[in-house]
């Protein structure tokens, strides 16, 4: 089992259909992409001397070459180590050294940064810039046969975002990635041939993982010429390549619906927007559905169980007349087809309906462990179950509501307080652009609640108004005791709010 067989199947079935596009312009068809990948694989094994299982990293602004590189790596029986293009040189250095990568592909904007990082990575033998002759020469030569791989062979080394320390490399096997792909068809969508995916989010993360189900169905993978997420450009590309599926973080969805160019979207341009990776507040979600229609699907997953734990389907989003609609929109949906999901106490005992505990899951998408980190593996994988570190509860219909990361829960006066519940309420204020709630040490109560608030440009937000909003919607003891108004919230390279940084300000 080699995940690159997905590309072989599409080359046979979809032949001359465009596989990759650079902005509005087709780049390669499926048959030509397969041949190029097969020849590049020969270079990886012979010219660069790489052996089965060796790690090959890449640090690339989103571009068509990223797909070429990934499938050449798998075709050769190697392991891909995608790195977020926004990382610092020291973060690149850590991943390159920790993974033992032998080779690294880069786009020219990152060549200097990776050269600097490479000084700390003794195993790294060569850096290849995708705009140089060294890369161009990789399509010259004879194709080699696809490498035989075991289902348990390492395919993707996914480094966590590292909000609380050094990132860990989640080991994703060929079986993990194939299970994730099949689960997409079961629970998310089964796109028809001829559609598209626009890679506006980083290819090293969720958008890159969605390449598999889209490629296997003959979709064209479209890369913005800017290499990043710009709403007008994304709208133009969805119109140019209609029936478009796209992965967006909640903040990206919010940017889309608040930008004037959203009105330029043509009927049929969007097939599906999957969102995840951070909370999507119900107020924002309702505005998105009013603007875009019923094209949204939520996923809950982790790098350790890529894109696959629970989902809230388009159909659930559309059930506006259901009396539990608001509660469902605030949830992460139901367990994925290929996953078993539980909420447990600290000893692993299953909690009753409505009781809050840690979310654990088991299934074929769950990682094999953390790279060279047996201690972290033992903490996260117990008897086949992945302990996510997330806190939540199931309702009587099987919908899972995420409360928070266990480390973000606030304990005040012996009561558990979940920041997301408060953030959902504060976001109802029309003058609030975004907010984040954290706990502050308190000598009597243990912790009290503090909200960091970013106001919309030109808006006036008074603490008394936020107090009233909270008192109208949640228990009094959950109301923030202090509001800190800031220009922006600190975020990591994946757009997640760094609550550790906020707590440090207190």
Secondary structure, 3 states (H helix, E strand, C coil): CCCCHHHHHHHHHHCCCEEEEECCEEEEEHHHHHHHHHHHHHHHHHHCCCCCCCEEEEECCCCHHHHHHHHHHHHCCCEEEEECCCCCHHHHHHHHHHHCCCEEEECHHHHHHHHHHHHHCCCCCEEEECCCHHHHHHHCCCCCCCCCCCCCCEEEEEECCCCCCCCCEEEEEHHHHHHHHHHHHHHHCCCCCCCEEEECCCCCCHHHHCHHHHHHCCCEEEECCCCCCCHHHHHHHHHHCCCEEEEECHHHHHHHHHCHHHHHCCCCCEEEEEECCCCCCHHHHHHHHHHHCCCEEEEEEECCEEEEEEEECHHHHHCCCCCCHHHHHCCCCEECCCEEEEEECCCCCECCCCCCEEEEEEECCECCCECCCHHHHHHHEECCEEEEEEEEEECCCCCEEEEEEHHHCEEECCEEECHHHHHHHHCCCCCEEEEEEEEEEECCCEEEEEEEEEECCCCCCCHHHHHHHHHHHCCHHHCCCEEEECCCCCECCCCCECHHHHHHCC
